[in-house]
Amino acid sequence: MAEFERKLIRERTHAGLAATRVLSRVGEGLSEEAERTATVAETFCQGAATGVNEIAQGLRICKVTLYPYLRHRGVVIHSHRKTTVVKSTT
């Protein structure tokens, strides 16, 4: 009986992982709303000496979300240096 239950759990787990891979958007970039937010965040970074905390609060997102958005736009964040923009050649 225990082996049967274990087999069912394994099958369900694999089915769930496969479904997640199909629905996943990894590699496709950001959603339209996230892209707009990333563009605004990039603009804030290029402006005055606005910190990451202030940008995140102004956009009503957390810092953990802000960093990938900025990375997607090619903005490099250094905690002890001024923010710089690096444009991708690809």
SVG drawing of the C-alpha trace seen along z (x, -y; Angstrom):
<svg xmlns="http://www.w3.org/2000/svg" viewBox="-2 -65 33 67">
<polyline fill="none" stroke="black" stroke-width="0.4" points="0.0,0.0 2.8,-2.4 4.5,-1.7 1.3,-2.5 0.9,-5.8 4.5,-6.7 4.0,-6.0 0.9,-8.2 2.7,-11.1 5.6,-10.8 3.3,-10.8 1.4,-13.8 4.6,-15.6 5.9,-15.0 2.6,-16.0 2.6,-19.2 6.2,-20.1 5.4,-19.3 2.3,-21.6 4.4,-24.4 7.0,-24.1 4.3,-24.4 2.7,-27.5 6.0,-29.1 7.1,-32.3 10.8,-32.0 12.9,-33.4 10.1,-35.4 10.9,-38.6 8.5,-40.8 4.8,-41.2 3.6,-44.5 2.8,-46.0 6.2,-44.9 8.0,-46.3 6.3,-49.7 7.3,-49.6 10.9,-48.7 11.0,-51.6 9.8,-54.1 12.3,-52.6 15.1,-53.1 14.1,-56.7 14.2,-57.3 17.7,-55.7 19.0,-57.9 17.7,-61.0 18.7,-62.5 20.4,-60.5 17.3,-58.5 17.9,-55.4 16.6,-51.9 14.3,-52.0 12.7,-55.3 12.2,-54.0 10.6,-50.8 8.3,-52.7 7.3,-55.1 6.5,-52.3 4.8,-50.3 6.9,-47.2 9.5,-45.6 13.2,-45.9 13.5,-42.2 11.2,-42.8 12.9,-46.1 16.3,-44.6 15.3,-42.1 13.3,-44.9 16.4,-47.1 18.6,-44.2 16.2,-43.6 16.6,-47.2 20.4,-47.0 20.8,-49.2 23.6,-48.1 23.1,-48.8 26.0,-49.2 25.2,-49.8 28.2,-52.0 28.5,-53.7 26.3,-55.8 23.9,-53.9 25.0,-53.5 23.2,-52.4 24.8,-49.7 23.1,-49.2 23.1,-45.7 24.6,-45.1 22.3,-42.1"/>
</svg>
